[in-house]
Amino acid sequence: MNAYNIHDTSKWKDLNPKFVLQVYRDFAATGDLSFGADVWPAVCAAIEYMDQFDRDNDCLIENDGFPDQTYDAWTVHGVSAYCGCLWLAALQAAAAMALQLGDRAFAERCKTKFIKAKSAFEEKLWNGSYFNYDSGSSSNSRSIQADQLAGQWYTASSGLPDLFDDFKIQNALQKIYDFNVMKVRGGRMGAVNGMHPNGKVDETGMQSREIWAGVTYAVAATMIHAGMEEQAFTTAEGIFIAGWSEEGYGYSFQTPEAWTIDGHFRSLLYMRPLAIWGMQWALSLPKAILEAPQINIMDRIHVSPHSAKSSHNETGVRKIANKARCFDNSVFPCAC
């Protein structure tokens, strides 16, 4: 059987948030309320399932000291820039979707979590010019991760309010450009996943030192959304040069998942480079998103005192999430 068996993916911290964000992106782009209603129970379950990963009741999820996310060979300790940012974006998307579908109670709970989680995220990771890789004390905890604003990419793509102020977004993107992009062969290879603040590639693990075409395109798309088109196209051009040009490595129509600065590659014909369409999306947003009312939808969600006191109510959705945990140690359906 062709199955993934390296880690227990039910413990990954980025998959449920990304599901919520993909659903909201399509919901926002189409304005299809019937689609929204159909998938709403799954969105709620995905959000509620993540509560178990908030270890200190700050409404922000924590990673568990192993590669518990899509970077499955890159260990994370505590709060992660990548996973935490996706979680913030998912909370905001779920709140916005709940409001539009008439579930004001869930919208209030998500907004309450979002406000508290955002404060914790910025306090634990923002260092003045970018978000640290994680909140741990490892040698790479202060690394500059190319994917640190993944949640902001989804947010901007869906017409939602920015997760952070312009200063933080543009400074983080500029840091990524200056270090992860331009300090690797002068910007002619794409964005390396991890870079130490001293300008040396993060060699902590296989994936920290790799360049992922899909991540580079996602970073470029985020730059376009932030009004940094020159940096965006220079960043994306590195993928073209390395993969397609005469001075590159000849990957062409076999674009791999990853390569290193010395040209070693991994996983030909990978799907993640299709993230280049995120750049097209950023350049020509769908009409429904462009013409959406220019109002911060989070401001329309008024949090009641009860919601502010408790964001972990026992609901039917919570019971679904609890049941999902029963599958931890078995490939067979549980009997609970």
Number of C-alpha atoms within 10 A of each C-alpha: 3 4 5 8 7 9 14 12 16 15 19 21 25 23 20 23 25 20 16 27 26 16 19 27 21 14 20 23 18 15 16 11 14 11 13 21 16 10 15 20 13 17 25 20 20 23 21 22 21 22 17 14 17 15 14 9 15 17 26 27 26 23 26 17 12 14 19 24 22 14 16 16 17 18 20 27 19 18 24 26 28 25 30 29 29 28 30 27 30 29 24 28 32 26 27 26 26 23 19 16 15 11 14 18 16 20 28 24 24 29 26 23 24 24 16 16 23 21 13 17 22 17 12 18 21 17 12 12 15 24 29 26 27 28 22 19 10 14 10 22 19 21 25 28 29 29 25 26 27 22 26 24 27 25 25 22 23 25 23 24 18 18 20 14 9 11 10 18 21 19 15 23 26 18 20 26 23 17 26 31 28 22 19 22 11 12 22 22 30 35 34 33 26 29 27 19 16 9 15 15 22 24 14 16 12 13 21 24 21 25 27 27 31 25 24 29 28 28 31 32 31 30 25 23 21 19 12 16 16 11 20 24 16 17 27 27 19 26 25 17 18 23 24 17 14 9 10 17 16 14 16 14 10 13 24 21 20 24 24 18 17 7 15 10 18 15 12 13 14 15 13 17 20 13 19 19 14 22 23 12 16 20 13 10 19 16 10 15 19 13 10 13 10 11 10 13 18 19 9 11 20 14 17 12 8 10 20 14 10 11 18 14 12 9 10 12 19 19 13 17 20 15 14 15 14 13 14 12 9 8 7 7 9 13 7 5
